[in-house]
Amino acid sequence: MTLFFQRFFWPALGCASIIIHLYLIFSGLIPNLVSRPIHMALALPWALIFLAKSKSAKVSGFCLTLFGCSACIWIILNENSLGDQYGALEGLGQIVVAVLLLFIVIEMARRVVGWPLPVVTILALIYGLLGQYIPGEFGYAGIPIKSFLGTLTIAEGGIWGKLTGVSVNIVAIFVIFGAVLNSGEAGQGFMNLASSAAGRLKGGAAKVSVAASALFGSISGSASANVASTGAITLPAMIHLKYPRSLAGAVEAVASSGGQIMPPLMGAGAFVMVELTGISYVDIMQAALLPALLYFLAVWVGINAFTRRYELLGLPEEETPALKLVMITSCFFLIPFGTLIWAMFGPGFTPQYAASISILVGAILLFLDSNLTLNFARTVRRYVETFITAGQQIAIIASIILCASIIIGILGMTGLGVKITSLILSWSGGLIWPALMLTALACLILGMEVPTTAAYVICISIAGPALISLGLETLQAHLFVFWFALLSTITPPVCGAVFIAAGMVNENWLKVAGSSMALGVGLYLIPLGMIANPDLIALGSNPFLSLIAMTKVGFALILISFGIICPKSMIFRITLCLLGGIILFI
């Protein structure tokens, strides 16, 4: 039975998930109370059974999957009549379905990302149910329980809200796109291109990690996945060349974290941003590009500074790929990427439609290898890997977004978000920089406990209105919050990318974290630079001023990054950092 699931059931379910999500894009308009429950139903087996770590968890996951799928099917079959109820439950049966849906969504998130996000969700539910008993300004008038639960479960004010729509219509498609590329030669193409471009430079093995992670991260959108994949190649190379283990781990952790700020994927953040801001995906991608490049520039400069401390060798010539191999393997990601860019900027297709076309192109390339040969067994293995990876990754993101949607729904229904916004305005004294620091602290704390995308969604929902009311542009506020939600990947005490990298190099994680914070200083400063230099994110509307701002911020980052790491006198280093800070903020 286990062999049957491994060889047939999970690949078949992954294939079905891909086909259905592509069908939802190509078929046109499907009612939200149909497409979004289908999305959840497809995610349930992966989150509750496939990722289960024990036999008992698999059994309970199987039962919950049956209940959850039944509830989703009930929503789909009754979509028309439920719309006429305007979010108010009718009868005991509907209340049971609503409670069951909320419980299963919370349990999905718990199994996928642990307790913190579910705990926040449970606290939000308790507030929604009992908030009328809280005295003072943080209490609220209360909502009838049938309306409260109904809005969250049979209307589009909670589980089936806008965020879930983003997961269905955009994020899932780009996850499939990434799975298709990663199952073929595209990953090796990234590595070959990076090795050819940077491998022979001083500190070349580290620079290969930076370049490869920037390329790979643009489609994976996950710091942890990036560390595990590119790190499997770059970390042994750095250790072999006698790089300090703490530095090797830090390079990979910091470089991999950049995947979540590097267009086009940005860890699903770009697509969520589209829905929350109403700004087009293309505009967000253009705004995010220069800051992301500056981030990798700061890491590159940091590696150069470390070469003054240690003898960081480049890759041996025999380990550098031949030009012919680089050109061939690069086509495996350039052709799908080129198709994506052409479809968005040529005919003007939507990002999800353009990505769907690119998926089909990438699927054809799975038949070929770097020698341009065909092999049926290899192609089957690649497709099976694609199906399983896509099904699993769609489920992970869906679990996070479904759970976060409950929190966002409650913030809206109870007015709690507005109250927290007022609190931020009050504590900051109506001044923008204190408000930014309060928001940054909230992002860092929340980001330590929940995934980046969820932390961004929650923080922007409560702090975004305050920042905008103090004079920030909408996109400035959203990018600022998103970047600071990412800090927890390299900042102690909870730093996921650092933990993984430290384990892979067998080094104390605190040492890796210390080097990571020095290398990743751009992650702390560039969001502030976006505020002080708003033209930095205006590439689409004013490219000339945007490039000038990039030059200014880039020069500041070079001074600061070099000043923090280089083995010079303390006075010299402090002078560089102060000069860089002045340039950054004037």
C-alpha positions as CSV (number, residue, x, y, z in Angstrom):
1,M,0.0,0.0,0.0
2,T,2.8,2.4,0.9
3,L,4.5,1.6,-2.4
4,F,1.2,2.4,-4.3
5,F,1.0,5.8,-2.7
6,Q,4.6,6.6,-3.4
7,R,4.6,5.5,-7.0
8,F,1.1,6.3,-8.1
9,F,-1.2,8.2,-5.8
10,W,0.9,11.2,-4.9
11,P,2.2,11.8,-8.5
12,A,-1.4,11.4,-9.7
13,L,-2.7,13.8,-7.2
14,G,0.1,16.3,-8.0
15,C,-0.6,16.0,-11.7
16,A,-4.3,16.6,-11.0
17,S,-3.5,19.7,-8.9
18,I,-1.4,21.1,-11.8
19,I,-4.1,20.4,-14.4
20,I,-6.9,21.8,-12.3
21,H,-5.0,25.0,-11.4
22,L,-4.0,25.5,-15.1
23,Y,-7.7,24.8,-16.1
24,L,-8.8,27.5,-13.7
25,I,-6.6,30.0,-15.5
26,F,-7.4,29.0,-19.1
27,S,-11.1,28.5,-18.5
28,G,-11.9,32.0,-17.5
29,L,-14.1,33.1,-14.7
30,I,-15.0,30.4,-12.1
31,P,-17.0,31.5,-9.0
32,N,-14.8,32.2,-6.0
33,L,-16.8,29.8,-3.8
34,V,-16.0,27.1,-6.3
35,S,-12.3,27.7,-7.2
36,R,-11.1,28.5,-3.7
37,P,-12.7,25.4,-2.0
38,I,-11.2,23.3,-4.8
39,H,-7.8,24.8,-4.0
40,M,-8.1,23.9,-0.3
41,A,-9.4,20.4,-1.1
42,L,-6.4,19.7,-3.3
43,A,-4.0,21.0,-0.5
44,L,-5.6,18.9,2.3
45,P,-4.0,15.5,1.5
46,W,-0.5,17.0,1.2
47,A,-0.6,19.0,4.3
48,L,-2.4,16.5,6.5
49,I,-1.1,13.1,5.2
50,F,1.9,13.5,2.9
51,L,3.8,15.7,5.4
52,A,2.7,13.7,8.5
53,K,5.6,12.5,10.5
54,S,4.1,9.5,12.3
55,K,1.6,6.7,11.6
56,S,-0.9,8.2,14.1
57,A,-0.6,11.6,12.4
58,K,-1.2,10.0,9.0
59,V,-4.4,8.3,10.4
60,S,-5.7,11.5,11.9
61,G,-4.7,13.4,8.8
62,F,-6.7,11.0,6.6
63,C,-9.8,11.5,8.7
64,L,-9.4,15.3,8.7
65,T,-8.8,15.2,4.9
66,L,-12.1,13.3,4.4
67,F,-14.0,15.8,6.6
68,G,-12.3,18.8,5.0
69,C,-12.9,17.6,1.4
70,S,-16.5,16.9,2.3
71,A,-16.9,20.4,3.7
72,C,-15.3,21.9,0.6
73,I,-17.5,19.9,-1.7
74,W,-20.5,21.0,0.3
75,I,-19.5,24.7,-0.2
76,I,-19.0,24.1,-4.0
77,L,-22.4,22.3,-4.4
78,N,-24.2,25.0,-2.5
79,E,-22.4,28.0,-3.9
80,N,-25.5,29.7,-5.2
81,S,-27.7,29.3,-2.1
82,L,-24.9,30.3,0.2
83,G,-24.4,33.5,-1.7
84,D,-28.0,34.4,-0.8
85,Q,-27.3,34.0,2.9
86,Y,-24.9,37.0,3.0
87,G,-22.6,35.4,5.4
88,A,-25.1,34.3,8.0
89,L,-25.2,30.6,9.0
90,E,-28.6,28.8,9.0
91,G,-29.1,25.8,11.3
92,L,-26.9,23.5,13.4
93,G,-25.5,21.7,10.4
94,Q,-23.9,24.8,8.9
95,I,-22.4,25.8,12.2
96,V,-20.8,22.3,12.4
97,V,-19.4,22.7,8.9
98,A,-18.1,26.2,9.8
99,V,-16.3,25.1,13.0
100,L,-14.9,22.1,11.2
101,L,-13.5,24.2,8.4
102,L,-11.8,26.6,10.8
103,F,-10.3,23.8,12.9
104,I,-9.0,22.0,9.8
105,V,-7.4,25.2,8.3
106,I,-5.7,25.8,11.7
107,E,-4.5,22.2,11.9
108,M,-3.2,22.4,8.3
109,A,-1.1,25.4,9.2
110,R,0.1,23.8,12.4
111,R,1.4,20.7,10.6
112,V,3.1,22.8,7.9
113,V,4.7,25.6,9.8
114,G,4.3,24.8,13.5
115,W,2.3,26.4,16.3
116,P,3.0,30.2,16.1
117,L,0.7,31.1,13.2
118,P,-2.2,28.9,14.5
119,V,-1.8,30.4,18.0
120,V,-2.1,33.9,16.5
121,T,-5.2,32.7,14.6
122,I,-6.8,31.1,17.7
123,L,-6.2,34.4,19.7
124,A,-7.8,36.3,16.8
125,L,-10.8,34.0,16.9
126,I,-11.1,34.4,20.7
127,Y,-11.0,38.1,20.3
128,G,-13.7,38.0,17.6
129,L,-16.0,35.9,19.8
130,L,-15.4,37.6,23.2
131,G,-14.1,41.0,22.3
132,Q,-17.3,42.7,23.4
133,Y,-16.4,41.8,26.9
134,I,-13.1,43.7,26.8
135,P,-13.4,47.1,28.4
136,G,-11.9,50.3,26.9
137,E,-10.9,51.2,23.4
138,F,-9.9,47.6,22.4
139,G,-13.3,46.2,23.0
140,Y,-15.9,46.2,20.2
141,A,-19.7,45.9,19.9
142,G,-19.7,42.2,19.1
143,I,-21.0,40.2,16.2
144,P,-23.7,37.5,16.3
145,I,-21.9,34.2,16.3
146,K,-23.7,32.9,13.2
147,S,-22.7,36.0,11.2
148,F,-19.2,35.9,12.6
149,L,-18.6,32.2,11.7
150,G,-20.5,32.5,8.5
151,T,-18.5,35.5,7.2
152,L,-15.3,33.5,7.8
153,T,-16.5,30.2,6.2
154,I,-19.4,30.6,3.7
155,A,-18.7,34.1,2.4
156,E,-15.5,35.8,1.1
157,G,-14.6,37.5,4.4
158,G,-12.3,34.9,5.8
159,I,-11.1,31.5,4.5
160,W,-12.3,32.2,1.0
161,G,-11.1,35.8,0.9
162,K,-8.9,37.8,-1.5
163,L,-5.7,36.2,-0.1
164,T,-6.9,32.7,-1.0
165,G,-7.8,34.0,-4.4
166,V,-4.2,35.1,-4.8
167,S,-3.0,31.6,-3.8
168,V,-5.4,30.0,-6.3
169,N,-5.0,32.3,-9.3
170,I,-1.3,33.4,-9.1
171,V,0.9,31.8,-6.5
172,A,0.0,28.2,-7.4
173,I,0.8,28.9,-11.1
174,F,4.2,30.3,-10.3
175,V,4.9,27.5,-7.9
176,I,4.2,25.0,-10.7
177,F,6.4,27.1,-13.0
178,G,9.3,26.8,-10.4
179,A,8.7,23.1,-10.0
180,V,8.9,22.5,-13.7
181,L,12.2,24.4,-14.0
182,N,13.7,22.8,-11.0
183,S,13.0,19.3,-12.2
184,G,14.9,19.8,-15.4
185,E,18.3,21.3,-16.2
186,A,17.4,24.9,-15.2
187,G,18.9,24.5,-11.7
188,Q,22.2,23.2,-13.2
189,G,22.0,26.0,-15.7
190,F,21.9,28.6,-12.9
191,M,24.9,27.0,-11.3
192,N,26.9,26.7,-14.5
193,L,26.2,30.3,-15.4
194,A,27.2,31.5,-11.9
195,S,30.3,29.4,-11.9
196,S,31.4,30.6,-15.3
197,A,30.8,34.3,-14.4
198,A,32.2,34.4,-10.9
199,G,34.0,31.1,-10.1
200,R,37.5,32.1,-10.8
201,L,37.4,35.4,-8.9
202,K,38.9,35.9,-5.5
203,G,36.3,34.5,-3.1
204,G,34.8,32.9,-6.2
205,A,33.1,29.9,-4.5
206,A,31.2,32.3,-2.3
207,K,30.3,34.6,-5.2
208,V,29.0,31.6,-7.1
209,S,26.7,31.0,-4.2
210,V,25.5,34.6,-4.4
211,A,24.9,34.5,-8.1
212,A,23.3,31.1,-8.2
213,S,21.1,31.9,-5.2
214,A,19.9,35.2,-6.9
215,L,19.0,33.2,-10.0
216,F,17.5,30.2,-8.3
217,G,15.7,32.3,-5.7
218,S,14.0,34.2,-8.4
219,I,11.9,31.1,-9.1
220,S,11.9,29.3,-5.8
221,G,11.0,32.3,-3.6
222,S,11.9,30.3,-0.5
223,A,15.0,30.9,1.6
224,S,15.0,27.4,3.1
225,A,14.5,25.7,-0.3
226,N,17.3,27.9,-1.7
227,V,19.8,26.9,1.1
228,A,19.0,23.3,0.7
229,S,19.3,23.2,-3.1
230,T,22.1,25.6,-4.1
231,G,23.8,25.0,-0.7
232,A,24.1,21.3,-1.5
233,I,26.6,22.3,-4.2
234,T,28.2,25.5,-3.0
235,L,28.7,24.7,0.7
236,P,30.9,21.6,0.0
237,A,32.9,23.6,-2.5
238,M,33.6,26.4,0.0
239,I,34.5,23.9,2.7
240,H,36.8,22.1,0.3
241,L,38.6,25.4,-0.4
242,K,39.2,26.0,3.3
243,Y,36.6,28.7,3.8
244,P,35.7,29.2,7.5
245,R,32.6,27.1,8.1
246,S,30.8,30.0,9.8
247,L,31.4,32.2,6.7
248,A,30.4,29.5,4.3
249,G,27.1,29.0,6.1
250,A,26.5,32.7,6.3
251,V,27.1,33.3,2.6
252,E,24.6,30.7,1.7
253,A,22.0,31.8,4.2
254,V,22.3,35.5,3.2
255,A,22.4,34.8,-0.5
256,S,19.4,32.4,-0.3
257,S,17.3,34.9,1.7
258,G,17.6,37.3,-1.2
259,G,15.3,34.9,-3.2
260,Q,12.3,36.3,-1.4
261,I,13.0,39.9,-2.5
262,M,14.1,39.0,-6.0
263,P,11.5,39.3,-8.8
264,P,9.6,37.5,-10.2
265,L,8.4,35.3,-7.3
266,M,9.4,37.2,-4.1
267,G,8.2,34.3,-2.0
268,A,4.6,34.9,-3.2
269,G,4.9,38.4,-1.7
270,A,4.6,40.2,-5.0
271,F,1.3,38.5,-5.8
272,V,-0.2,39.2,-2.4
273,M,1.0,42.8,-2.8
274,V,-0.9,43.0,-6.1
275,E,-4.2,42.1,-4.4
276,L,-3.6,44.3,-1.3
277,T,-2.5,47.4,-3.2
278,G,-4.3,47.2,-6.5
279,I,-1.0,47.9,-8.2
280,S,-0.1,45.8,-11.2
281,Y,2.3,42.9,-10.9
282,V,4.6,44.4,-13.5
283,D,4.8,47.7,-11.6
284,I,5.6,45.8,-8.4
285,M,8.2,43.7,-10.1
286,Q,9.9,46.9,-11.5
287,A,9.8,48.6,-8.1
288,A,11.3,45.6,-6.4
289,L,14.1,45.0,-8.9
290,L,16.7,47.7,-8.0
291,P,16.5,47.2,-4.2
292,A,17.0,43.4,-4.8
293,L,20.0,44.0,-6.9
294,L,21.4,46.4,-4.3
295,Y,21.0,43.6,-1.7
296,F,23.1,41.2,-3.7
297,L,25.6,44.0,-4.4
298,A,26.1,44.5,-0.6
299,V,26.6,40.8,-0.1
300,W,29.2,40.8,-3.0
301,V,31.1,43.7,-1.4
302,G,30.9,41.9,2.0
303,I,32.6,38.8,0.5
304,N,35.3,41.1,-1.0
305,A,35.8,42.5,2.5
306,F,36.1,39.0,4.0
307,T,38.8,38.2,1.4
308,R,40.9,40.8,3.3
309,R,40.5,38.6,6.4
310,Y,40.8,35.1,5.0
311,E,42.4,33.5,1.9
312,L,39.2,32.9,0.0
313,L,40.1,31.1,-3.2
314,G,38.2,30.9,-6.5
315,L,37.1,27.6,-8.0
316,P,39.8,25.6,-9.7
317,E,39.8,25.8,-13.5
318,E,38.9,22.2,-13.9
319,E,35.7,22.8,-11.9
320,T,34.6,25.7,-14.0
321,P,32.1,24.5,-16.7
322,A,33.0,24.8,-20.4
323,L,31.4,27.7,-22.3
324,K,29.4,25.3,-24.5
325,L,27.9,23.6,-21.5
326,V,27.0,27.0,-19.9
327,M,25.3,28.1,-23.1
328,I,23.3,24.9,-23.5
329,T,22.2,24.6,-19.9
330,S,21.4,28.3,-19.6
331,C,18.8,27.8,-22.4
332,F,16.8,25.6,-20.0
333,F,15.9,28.6,-17.9
334,L,16.3,31.4,-20.4
335,I,13.7,30.0,-22.8
336,P,10.9,29.7,-20.2
337,F,11.9,33.0,-18.6
338,G,12.0,34.6,-22.0
339,T,8.5,33.2,-22.8
340,L,7.2,34.6,-19.5
341,I,8.6,38.1,-20.2
342,W,7.5,38.1,-23.8
343,A,3.9,37.0,-22.8
344,M,3.6,39.7,-20.2
345,F,5.1,42.6,-22.1
346,G,4.3,41.6,-25.7
347,P,0.7,40.5,-26.0
348,G,0.1,41.9,-22.5
349,F,-1.2,38.7,-20.9
350,T,-1.8,38.6,-17.2
351,P,1.1,37.2,-15.1
352,Q,-0.7,34.0,-14.4
353,Y,-1.7,33.4,-18.0
354,A,1.9,34.2,-19.1
355,A,3.3,31.8,-16.5
356,S,0.9,29.1,-17.7
357,I,2.3,29.4,-21.2
358,S,5.8,29.3,-19.8
359,I,4.9,26.1,-17.8
360,L,4.0,24.4,-21.1
361,V,7.3,25.5,-22.6
362,G,9.3,24.3,-19.6
363,A,7.4,20.9,-19.6
364,I,8.6,20.3,-23.2
365,L,12.2,21.0,-22.2
366,L,12.0,18.3,-19.5
367,F,12.5,15.8,-22.3
368,L,16.0,17.0,-23.0
369,D,19.3,17.1,-21.0
370,S,22.5,19.1,-21.3
371,N,23.6,16.8,-24.2
372,L,20.3,17.4,-25.9
373,T,19.5,13.7,-25.8
374,L,16.1,12.0,-25.1
375,N,15.5,9.4,-22.4
376,F,12.0,8.2,-21.6
377,A,12.8,6.9,-18.1
378,R,14.5,10.1,-17.2
379,T,11.7,12.2,-18.5
380,V,9.1,10.2,-16.5
381,R,11.2,10.7,-13.3
382,R,11.3,14.4,-14.0
383,Y,7.6,14.6,-14.5
384,V,6.9,12.6,-11.3
385,E,9.3,15.0,-9.4
386,T,7.4,18.0,-10.8
387,F,4.0,16.6,-9.8
388,I,5.1,15.8,-6.2
389,T,7.0,19.1,-5.7
390,A,4.2,21.2,-7.2
391,G,1.5,19.5,-5.1
392,Q,3.5,19.8,-1.9
393,Q,4.5,23.4,-2.4
394,I,1.0,24.5,-3.4
395,A,-0.3,22.9,-0.2
396,I,2.3,24.5,2.0
397,I,1.5,28.0,0.7
398,A,-2.2,27.4,0.7
399,S,-2.1,26.3,4.3
400,I,-0.3,29.5,5.3
401,I,-2.5,31.8,3.3
402,L,-5.8,30.1,4.4
403,C,-4.8,30.5,8.0
404,A,-3.7,34.1,7.5
405,S,-7.0,34.8,5.8
406,I,-8.8,34.1,9.0
407,I,-6.8,36.6,10.9
408,I,-7.2,39.3,8.2
409,G,-11.0,38.6,8.1
410,I,-11.2,39.1,11.9
411,L,-9.2,42.3,11.8
412,G,-11.6,43.7,9.3
413,M,-14.8,42.5,11.0
414,T,-13.9,43.7,14.5
415,G,-12.0,46.9,13.6
416,L,-9.0,45.7,15.6
417,G,-6.7,46.6,12.8
418,V,-7.8,50.2,12.9
419,K,-7.3,50.3,16.7
420,I,-3.8,49.0,16.4
421,T,-3.1,51.6,13.6
422,S,-4.3,54.3,16.0
423,L,-2.0,53.0,18.7
424,I,1.0,53.1,16.3
425,L,0.1,56.7,15.4
426,S,-0.2,57.7,19.0
427,W,3.1,56.0,20.2
428,S,5.0,57.6,17.2
429,G,3.7,61.0,18.0
430,G,2.6,61.4,14.4
431,L,6.2,61.2,13.2
432,I,7.1,58.9,10.3
433,W,10.5,57.6,11.5
434,P,9.3,56.5,14.9
435,A,6.3,54.8,13.2
436,L,8.7,53.0,10.9
437,M,10.8,51.8,13.7
438,L,7.8,50.5,15.6
439,T,6.6,48.8,12.5
440,A,10.0,47.3,11.8
441,L,10.1,45.9,15.4
442,A,6.7,44.4,14.9
443,C,7.7,42.8,11.6
444,L,10.9,41.3,13.1
445,I,9.0,39.9,16.1
446,L,6.2,38.5,14.1
447,G,8.5,37.2,11.4
448,M,10.4,35.1,13.9
449,E,7.2,33.2,14.6
450,V,5.3,33.0,11.2
451,P,6.4,32.6,7.6
452,T,7.5,35.8,5.8
453,T,4.4,36.1,3.6
454,A,2.0,35.7,6.6
455,A,4.1,38.1,8.7
456,Y,3.9,40.7,5.9
457,V,0.2,40.3,5.4
458,I,-0.6,40.7,9.1
459,C,1.8,43.6,9.7
460,I,0.7,45.5,6.6
461,S,-2.9,45.1,7.6
462,I,-2.3,46.7,11.0
463,A,0.6,49.1,10.3
464,G,0.1,49.9,6.7
465,P,-2.7,52.4,7.1
466,A,-0.7,54.3,9.8
467,L,2.4,54.5,7.5
468,I,0.3,55.7,4.6
469,S,-1.5,58.3,6.7
470,L,1.9,59.7,7.7
471,G,2.8,60.3,4.1
472,L,4.3,57.2,2.6
473,E,3.2,56.0,-0.8
474,T,1.3,52.7,-0.8
475,L,4.0,50.7,-2.5
476,Q,6.7,52.2,-0.2
477,A,4.8,51.1,2.9
478,H,4.2,47.6,1.5
479,L,7.8,47.0,0.3
480,F,9.2,48.4,3.6
481,V,7.0,46.0,5.7
482,F,7.8,43.0,3.4
483,W,11.6,43.5,3.6
484,F,11.5,43.8,7.4
485,A,9.3,40.7,7.6
486,L,12.2,38.9,6.0
487,L,14.7,39.9,8.6
488,S,14.0,36.8,10.7
489,T,15.7,34.5,8.1
490,I,19.1,35.7,9.3
491,T,18.4,37.5,12.7
492,P,18.6,35.6,16.0
493,P,16.9,34.2,18.0
494,V,14.8,32.5,15.3
495,C,16.6,32.5,11.9
496,G,15.5,29.7,9.6
497,A,18.0,30.0,6.8
498,V,20.9,30.2,9.3
499,F,19.7,27.1,11.1
500,I,19.6,25.1,7.9
501,A,23.0,26.4,6.6
502,A,24.7,25.9,10.0
503,G,23.5,22.3,10.1
504,M,24.8,21.7,6.5
505,V,28.3,23.0,7.5
506,N,28.3,21.5,11.0
507,E,29.0,24.8,12.7
508,N,27.5,26.6,15.7
509,W,24.5,28.5,14.5
510,L,25.3,31.7,16.5
511,K,28.6,32.0,14.7
512,V,26.8,31.6,11.3
513,A,24.2,34.2,12.4
514,G,26.9,36.7,13.4
515,S,28.5,36.5,10.0
516,S,25.1,36.5,8.3
517,M,24.1,39.8,9.9
518,A,27.3,41.4,8.8
519,L,27.0,40.1,5.2
520,G,23.3,40.8,5.1
521,V,23.4,44.4,6.3
522,G,21.6,45.4,3.2
523,L,18.5,43.7,4.4
524,Y,18.4,46.1,7.4
525,L,19.4,49.3,5.5
526,I,17.7,49.1,2.0
527,P,14.2,49.3,3.4
528,L,15.2,52.5,5.1
529,G,16.9,53.7,1.9
530,M,13.6,53.2,0.1
531,I,12.0,55.7,2.5
532,A,14.8,58.2,2.4
533,N,15.2,57.8,-1.4
534,P,11.7,57.2,-2.8
535,D,13.0,57.3,-6.4
536,L,14.7,54.0,-5.8
537,I,11.4,52.2,-6.4
538,A,10.3,54.4,-9.3
539,L,12.1,52.4,-12.1
540,G,8.9,52.0,-14.1
541,S,7.8,55.6,-14.0
542,N,11.1,57.5,-13.8
543,P,14.1,55.2,-14.7
544,F,16.6,58.0,-14.8
545,L,16.0,59.3,-11.3
546,S,15.6,55.7,-10.1
547,L,19.1,54.8,-11.4
548,I,20.6,57.9,-9.7
549,A,19.0,56.8,-6.4
550,M,20.3,53.3,-6.9
551,T,23.8,54.7,-7.5
552,K,23.6,56.8,-4.3
553,V,22.2,54.0,-2.1
554,G,24.6,51.5,-3.7
555,F,27.6,53.7,-2.8
556,A,26.4,54.0,0.8
557,L,25.9,50.3,1.1
558,I,29.4,49.6,-0.3
559,L,31.0,51.9,2.4
560,I,28.9,50.4,5.2
561,S,29.3,46.8,4.2
562,F,33.1,47.1,3.7
563,G,33.4,49.1,6.9
564,I,31.6,46.5,9.0
565,I,33.7,43.6,7.8
566,C,37.2,44.8,6.6
567,P,40.2,44.1,8.9
568,K,41.2,47.8,9.3
569,S,41.4,50.0,12.3
570,M,38.2,50.6,14.2
571,I,38.4,54.4,13.6
572,F,38.6,53.8,9.8
573,R,35.7,51.3,9.9
574,I,33.5,53.6,11.9
575,T,34.3,56.5,9.6
576,L,33.2,54.4,6.6
577,C,30.0,53.4,8.2
578,L,29.1,56.9,9.3
579,L,29.9,58.3,5.9
580,G,27.8,55.6,4.3
581,G,24.9,56.4,6.7
582,I,25.1,60.1,5.9
583,I,25.0,59.3,2.1
584,L,22.1,56.9,2.5
585,F,19.8,59.3,4.4
586,I,20.7,62.8,2.8
